[in-house]
Amino acid sequence: MADIFRDPHFQARENLILVEHPIVGRVAMPGVVPKLSATPGTVRFPGPASIGEHNREVFEGLLALRREDMDELRSAEVI
């Protein structure tokens, strides 16, 4: 594994990248594959800092649940 991190081809292709995580610091993770010239893609963040961090954004924003529905789901320990 250490050889992969040092390999010039892997580095040039950005197959492994370092991304800043708000709690643990720099994290090595896979880069975007395949690399497309018109839409190469990027990694914006390594994932949520805590479990359920985006619940409100998903449930209320994307799924349009009302706050009362969210409270009910919390009471039932669904979320």
C-alpha positions in Angstrom: 0.0 0.0 0.0 2.8 2.4 0.8 4.1 1.9 -2.8 0.8 3.1 -4.2 1.0 6.4 -2.2 4.5 7.0 -3.6 3.8 5.9 -7.1 4.3 8.9 -9.6 1.5 7.6 -11.9 -1.0 7.4 -9.1 0.0 10.9 -8.0 -0.2 12.3 -11.5 -3.7 10.8 -12.0 -4.8 11.9 -8.5 -6.0 8.4 -7.7 -5.3 9.1 -4.1 -6.0 12.5 -2.7 -5.8 14.2 0.7 -8.9 15.9 1.9 -9.4 18.0 5.1 -11.9 16.6 7.6 -13.1 19.0 10.3 -12.5 16.5 13.2 -9.6 14.2 12.2 -7.6 16.5 9.9 -6.2 15.3 6.6 -7.6 12.1 5.3 -6.3 10.1 2.3 -9.1 8.8 0.1 -9.7 7.7 -3.5 -9.9 10.5 -6.1 -12.5 10.7 -8.8 -12.3 7.9 -11.4 -12.6 8.1 -14.3 -11.2 11.5 -15.1 -13.3 13.0 -17.9 -11.9 16.0 -19.8 -15.1 18.1 -19.9 -16.4 17.0 -16.4 -13.4 15.8 -14.3 -15.3 15.9 -11.0 -14.0 16.9 -7.6 -14.1 15.7 -4.0 -15.7 18.6 -2.0 -15.5 17.0 1.5 -14.7 13.6 3.0 -18.1 13.0 4.5 -20.2 14.3 7.4 -18.4 15.3 10.7 -21.1 13.6 12.8 -23.9 11.1 12.3 -27.1 12.8 11.2 -25.4 16.1 10.4 -27.4 16.5 7.2 -30.7 15.1 8.5 -32.6 18.4 8.5 -31.3 19.3 5.0 -32.4 15.9 3.6 -35.7 15.4 5.4 -37.0 18.9 5.5 -35.3 20.2 2.3 -35.3 17.3 -0.1 -38.2 15.3 1.2 -40.3 18.3 2.3 -41.2 16.9 5.7 -42.7 19.3 8.2 -41.0 20.1 11.5 -43.8 18.2 13.3 -43.0 15.1 11.2 -39.3 15.5 12.1 -40.2 15.7 15.8 -42.4 12.6 15.6 -39.6 10.7 13.9 -37.2 11.7 16.6 -39.6 10.7 19.4 -40.0 7.3 17.7 -36.1 7.1 17.6 -36.3 6.6 13.8 -33.8 9.5 13.3 
